[in-house]
Amino acid sequence: MASTETGWHAELTLGFERHDARTVLATRRHQGPLVVQKSLHPEGPGICHAVVVHPPGGIAGGDALSIDIDVGRDSHAVLTTPGATKWYKSQGRFGTQDITLTVHDGAKLDWLPLENIVFEHADARQRVTVRLGENATVIGWDATLLGRQAAGEQWTQGRWRSNFALRDAQDRLLWAEQAVLGADDPQRTGATGLASFPVFAALWAVGPACTRELAESLAEGLPFSEDIRAGITCLPGNVLVLRVLGREMEAVRQLLIAHWLKLRPIVHGAPAEPLRIWAT
C-alpha cells in the first residue's frame, strides 16, 4: 500500500518450503515499504536465511506494518533485520507492527530481529503471535530500548504496548504476555517492574529439549549486577523464557546472542555461528 494521510501501510508475507534437502523461500509478497533481501544459504542448503528490511527505517504515528512468516513442514528458516526498528514521535496517532510466525510440523525457526528503539513522544503497539506444529522448534527474541540513549533521551513522554502469544499444534495457549507501559508508569522504577533499567528483552525457545534441567543449567551463569540482570524459567509445554534488564542495549544484545549460540544446538540440533550481518 502507498502512503496515506494516516501513514504508511505495509505488508510482507514469506513462505519457506522444504524441497528435497533444501529449504527455499517459495513465497514472497509485499505491499508498501516492507521487503526481504535475497535469501541465502550460508549454512548449507537445508537452512535458509533472509533479512527483513523496512527502508523508511522506522514506524511513525499512523503507520501499520504486518509481517507474516510461514515455515513449512521440515524446513528451517533464519530471519533477522539489518537495523533497529525505530518508533518515532506519534503526533497523536499510534504506530503498529503485527508479526505472525507459523512454524509447521517438524520445522525450525530462528527469529532474531534487532531491537526496538522507542523515541520520545512515541505511541507504539506491537503484537507477536507464534503458532507451532507438531515437533516444531523455535528460538526467538525481542528487545526494547526506551528512549534514544545516544541522543541523551530519558523517555519522559510516550507509551509502549506489546502483546505476545505462543500456541501449540492444538491451538492451546502455551504462553501469553501483555504490557502497557507509559513513560510515567510506576512499573518503570518499581522493583517488580523495570527497576529503572531502560532496556528490557526476552528470549524464548520451544522444543522437547527445553526442560527445567536445561533452564537450571543456564541460570547458573546469568548476570545480576547494577548494569545487567537476567533470569530464566521453564514453562509447561517445553517453553524456556530468558528475561533481561540492562543499562545498555549492546550488553543485552550480546547476552541474547550468547544464549542463542548455546541453545541452538540443543533445541534445533544445528550448530550455531553468529550471523554475518551482525558483524557489519
RODO-2510 file (C-alpha; in nm, 4 decimals, decimal comma):
residues 280
     n   res          X          Y          Z
     1     m     0,0000     0,0000     0,0000
     2     a     0,1158     0,3555    -0,0601
     3     s     0,1457     0,6343     0,1907
     4     t    -0,1879     0,7761     0,3002
     5     e    -0,2970     1,0686     0,5128
     6     t    -0,2948     0,8294     0,8065
     7     g     0,0591     0,6978     0,7470
     8     w     0,2406     0,4164     0,5692
     9     h     0,0681     0,0788     0,5487
    10     a     0,2939    -0,2115     0,4550
    11     e     0,2654    -0,5901     0,4432
    12     l     0,5176    -0,8694     0,3927
    13     t     0,4362    -1,2390     0,3512
    14     l     0,7123    -1,5000     0,3339
    15     g     0,6719    -1,8752     0,2936
    16     f     0,9557    -2,1259     0,3331
    17     e     0,9305    -2,4816     0,1997
    18     r     1,1410    -2,7956     0,2068
    19     h     1,2324    -2,9203    -0,1412
    20     d     1,4265    -3,2451    -0,1038
    21     a     1,7242    -3,1494     0,1149
    22     r     1,6863    -2,7758     0,0533
    23     t     1,4837    -2,5064     0,2315
    24     v     1,3722    -2,2400    -0,0148
    25     l     1,1895    -1,9102     0,0092
    26     a     0,8956    -2,0217    -0,2035
    27     t     0,6516    -1,7371    -0,1333
    28     r     0,7380    -1,3697    -0,1269
    29     r     0,4721    -1,0989    -0,1399
    30     h     0,4872    -0,7409    -0,0244
    31     q     0,2917    -0,4198    -0,0346
    32     g     0,4397    -0,0867     0,0574
    33     p     0,7856    -0,0250     0,2069
    34     l     0,8480    -0,3658     0,3625
    35     v     1,0657    -0,6107     0,1687
    36     v     1,3047    -0,9026     0,2035
    37     q     1,6588    -0,9246     0,0713
    38     k     1,7729    -1,2167    -0,1422
    39     s     1,7619    -1,5395     0,0572
    40     l     2,0936    -1,7108     0,1286
    41     h     2,2198    -2,0499     0,2463
    42     p     2,5418    -1,9772     0,4402
    43     e     2,4955    -2,2937     0,6491
    44     g     2,4184    -2,5219     0,3567
    45     p     2,1043    -2,5992     0,1559
    46     g     1,8899    -2,7141     0,4483
    47     i     1,8748    -2,3754     0,6248
    48     c     1,7501    -2,0615     0,4507
    49     h     1,8470    -1,7147     0,5788
    50     a     1,6514    -1,3983     0,4986
    51     v     1,6715    -1,0340     0,6085
    52     v     1,3514    -0,8330     0,6510
    53     v     1,4008    -0,4686     0,5514
    54     h     1,1837    -0,1639     0,6170
    55     p     1,3505     0,1066     0,4023
    56     p     1,1930     0,4057     0,5837
    57     g     1,3844     0,2870     0,8886
    58     g     1,1124     0,3442     1,1434
    59     i     0,7446     0,3478     1,2348
    60     a     0,5655     0,6793     1,2849
    61     g     0,2193     0,7608     1,4112
    62     g    -0,0417     0,6189     1,1748
    63     d     0,1943     0,3608     1,0225
    64     a     0,0783    -0,0019     1,0213
    65     l     0,3191    -0,2855     0,9387
    66     s     0,2249    -0,6523     0,9043
    67     i     0,4781    -0,9375     0,8771
    68     d     0,3575    -1,2938     0,8161
    69     i     0,6180    -1,5717     0,8182
    70     d     0,5210    -1,9310     0,7295
    71     v     0,7846    -2,2012     0,7812
    72     g     0,6699    -2,5151     0,6014
    73     r     0,6940    -2,8746     0,7155
    74     d     1,0506    -2,9921     0,7930
    75     s     1,2084    -2,6666     0,6706
    76     h     1,4442    -2,4398     0,8652
    77     a     1,4432    -2,0604     0,8344
    78     v     1,6544    -1,7898     0,9961
    79     l     1,5259    -1,4325     0,9897
    80     t     1,6728    -1,1074     1,1138
    81     t     1,6701    -0,7340     1,0385
    82     p     1,9570    -0,5075     0,9279
    83     g     1,8953    -0,2480     1,1973
    84     a     1,6820    -0,1472     1,4909
    85     t     1,3104    -0,0811     1,4500
    86     k     1,2675     0,2844     1,5432
    87     w     0,9339     0,4040     1,6789
    88     y     0,9064     0,7739     1,6019
    89     k     0,7066     1,0573     1,7572
    90     s     0,3415     0,9702     1,7058
    91     q     0,1831     1,3176     1,6771
    92     g    -0,1463     1,1949     1,8207
    93     r    -0,1619     0,8661     1,6256
    94     f    -0,0188     0,5306     1,7279
    95     g     0,2053     0,3153     1,5094
    96     t     0,1568    -0,0608     1,4909
    97     q     0,3505    -0,3709     1,3923
    98     d     0,1845    -0,7134     1,3717
    99     i     0,4103    -1,0180     1,3407
   100     t     0,2756    -1,3701     1,2834
   101     l     0,5154    -1,6656     1,2870
   102     t     0,3741    -2,0042     1,1831
   103     v     0,6108    -2,2999     1,2205
   104     h     0,4653    -2,6204     1,0769
   105     d     0,5224    -2,9852     1,1722
   106     g     0,8900    -3,0673     1,2118
   107     a     1,0016    -2,7185     1,1069
   108     k     1,2573    -2,4941     1,2771
   109     l     1,2712    -2,1168     1,3066
   110     d     1,5298    -1,8724     1,4377
   111     w     1,3593    -1,5311     1,4721
   112     l     1,6396    -1,2843     1,5528
   113     p     1,5401    -0,9222     1,4835
   114     l     1,7423    -0,6323     1,6151
   115     e     1,5926    -0,4191     1,8884
   116     n     1,3066    -0,1721     1,9125
   117     i     1,4000     0,1865     1,9987
   118     v     1,1066     0,3865     2,1351
   119     f     1,1555     0,7590     2,0722
   120     e     1,0282     1,0438     2,2858
   121     h     0,6524     1,1010     2,2306
   122     a     0,6102     0,7657     2,0512
   123     d     0,2848     0,5722     2,0882
   124     a     0,3862     0,2220     1,9803
   125     r     0,1910    -0,1031     1,9586
   126     q     0,3479    -0,4381     1,8704
   127     r     0,1817    -0,7779     1,8563
   128     v     0,3663    -1,1075     1,8036
   129     t     0,1817    -1,4362     1,7506
   130     v     0,3669    -1,7684     1,7224
   131     r     0,1928    -2,0894     1,6134
   132     l     0,3745    -2,4219     1,6330
   133     g     0,3076    -2,7528     1,4598
   134     e     0,3882    -3,0981     1,5936
   135     n     0,7588    -3,1404     1,6746
   136     a     0,8332    -2,7854     1,5602
   137     t     1,1099    -2,5933     1,7360
   138     v     1,1647    -2,2198     1,7573
   139     i     1,4065    -1,9744     1,9141
   140     g     1,3236    -1,6055     1,9075
   141     w     1,3781    -1,2839     2,0930
   142     d     1,2505    -0,9308     2,1351
   143     a     1,4428    -0,6399     2,2873
   144     t     1,3330    -0,2821     2,3528
   145     l     1,5128     0,0394     2,4467
   146     l     1,3047     0,3216     2,5952
   147     g     1,4478     0,6494     2,4673
   148     r     1,7393     0,7206     2,2367
   149     q     2,0351     0,6783     2,4682
   150     a     2,2749     0,8040     2,2023
   151     a     2,0826     1,1344     2,1897
   152     g     2,0559     1,1626     2,5673
   153     e     1,6811     1,0932     2,5777
   154     q     1,5300     0,9671     2,9020
   155     w     1,1871     0,8840     2,7501
   156     t     0,9683     1,1192     2,9529
   157     q     0,6689     1,1142     2,7158
   158     g     0,5183     0,8197     2,5282
   159     r     0,3656     0,4767     2,5523
   160     w     0,4712     0,1224     2,4618
   161     r     0,2168    -0,1578     2,4233
   162     s     0,3029    -0,5153     2,3381
   163     n     0,1175    -0,8440     2,3085
   164     f     0,2773    -1,1859     2,2716
   165     a     0,1019    -1,5207     2,2271
   166     l     0,2519    -1,8667     2,1725
   167     r     0,0230    -2,1534     2,0682
   168     d     0,0849    -2,5231     2,0085
   169     a    -0,0391    -2,7552     1,7334
   170     q    -0,3773    -2,7914     1,9069
   171     d    -0,4084    -2,4113     1,9285
   172     r    -0,3585    -2,4271     2,3039
   173     l    -0,2056    -2,1188     2,4581
   174     l     0,1409    -2,2017     2,5913
   175     w     0,2458    -1,8521     2,6933
   176     a     0,0940    -1,5064     2,6629
   177     e     0,2006    -1,1629     2,7795
   178     q     0,0526    -0,8182     2,7529
   179     a     0,2284    -0,4976     2,8501
   180     v     0,1062    -0,1388     2,8547
   181     l     0,3843     0,0910     2,9670
   182     g     0,3630     0,4686     2,9812
   183     a     0,6628     0,6931     3,0304
   184     d     0,5305     0,7908     3,3740
   185     d     0,4274     0,4382     3,4741
   186     p     0,5453     0,3310     3,8228
   187     q     0,6462    -0,0043     3,6682
   188     r     0,9446     0,1689     3,5119
   189     t     1,1073     0,2236     3,8501
   190     g     0,9448    -0,0458     4,0644
   191     a     1,1453    -0,3430     4,1869
   192     t     0,8891    -0,5807     4,0354
   193     g     0,8918    -0,3896     3,7054
   194     l     1,1849    -0,2481     3,5088
   195     a     1,3726    -0,1279     3,8194
   196     s     1,4796     0,1889     3,6307
   197     f     1,6517    -0,0078     3,3539
   198     p     1,5874     0,1446     3,0063
   199     v     1,6438    -0,1852     2,8198
   200     f     1,4309    -0,4964     2,8547
   201     a     1,4329    -0,8147     2,6493
   202     a     1,3102    -1,1716     2,6345
   203     l     1,4488    -1,4750     2,4532
   204     w     1,2115    -1,7683     2,4120
   205     a     1,2805    -2,1210     2,2984
   206     v     1,0346    -2,4042     2,2418
   207     g     1,1029    -2,7723     2,1813
   208     p     1,1369    -3,1096     2,3535
   209     a     1,4870    -3,0186     2,4770
   210     c     1,3563    -2,7118     2,6624
   211     t     1,3403    -2,8642     3,0081
   212     r     1,3617    -2,7436     3,3654
   213     e     1,7058    -2,9036     3,3885
   214     l     1,8262    -2,7000     3,0916
   215     a     1,6897    -2,3799     3,2444
   216     e     1,8645    -2,4547     3,5739
   217     s     2,1958    -2,5201     3,3999
   218     l     2,1760    -2,1874     3,2149
   219     a     2,0643    -1,9940     3,5228
   220     e     2,3960    -2,0587     3,6953
   221     g     2,5829    -1,8315     3,4546
   222     l     2,3364    -1,5419     3,4305
   223     p     2,4415    -1,1929     3,5458
   224     f     2,2817    -0,9912     3,8249
   225     s     2,4501    -0,6542     3,8641
   226     e     2,3808    -0,2819     3,8580
   227     d     2,4234    -0,2843     3,4788
   228     i     2,2527    -0,6028     3,3615
   229     r     2,0253    -0,8630     3,5183
   230     a     1,8828    -1,1832     3,3760
   231     g     1,6703    -1,4763     3,4814
   232     i     1,5362    -1,7860     3,3097
   233     t     1,2354    -2,0082     3,3657
   234     c     1,0797    -2,3191     3,2124
   235     l     0,7053    -2,3104     3,1465
   236     p     0,4721    -2,6049     3,0813
   237     g     0,4853    -2,7195     2,7191
   238     n     0,8668    -2,7133     2,6962
   239     v     0,8943    -2,3350     2,6793
   240     l     1,2079    -2,1578     2,8035
   241     v     1,1923    -1,7823     2,8681
   242     l     1,5061    -1,5796     2,9364
   243     r     1,4383    -1,2241     3,0572
   244     v     1,6972    -0,9478     3,0634
   245     l     1,7140    -0,5921     3,2016
   246     g     2,0049    -0,3657     3,1167
   247     r     2,1546    -0,0178     3,1107
   248     e     2,2967    -0,0546     2,7591
   249     m     2,1476    -0,2294     2,4577
   250     e     2,4815    -0,3656     2,3398
   251     a     2,5335    -0,5696     2,6567
   252     v     2,1786    -0,7055     2,6402
   253     r     2,2174    -0,7918     2,2724
   254     q     2,5405    -0,9806     2,3365
   255     l     2,3746    -1,1792     2,6163
   256     l     2,0893    -1,2772     2,3836
   257     i     2,3326    -1,3812     2,1114
   258     a     2,5418    -1,5835     2,3570
   259     h     2,2369    -1,7785     2,4719
   260     w     2,1122    -1,8338     2,1178
   261     l     2,4540    -1,9816     2,0404
   262     k     2,4170    -2,2140     2,3408
   263     l     2,0556    -2,3090     2,2767
   264     r     2,0530    -2,3656     1,9029
   265     p     2,2455    -2,6961     1,9004
   266     i     2,0285    -2,8198     2,1866
   267     v     1,6878    -2,7011     2,0625
   268     h     1,7296    -2,7303     1,6833
   269     g     2,0092    -2,9860     1,6667
   270     a     2,2016    -2,7452     1,4434
   271     p     2,5408    -2,5823     1,5056
   272     a     2,5420    -2,2083     1,5695
   273     e     2,7636    -1,9272     1,4454
   274     p     2,6943    -1,5525     1,4779
   275     l     2,5093    -1,4201     1,1739
   276     r     2,7335    -1,2400     0,9273
   277     i     2,5072    -0,9349     0,9227
   278     w     2,5767    -0,8790     1,2929
   279     a     2,9397    -0,8056     1,2076
   280     t     2,8557    -0,5298     0,9572
***
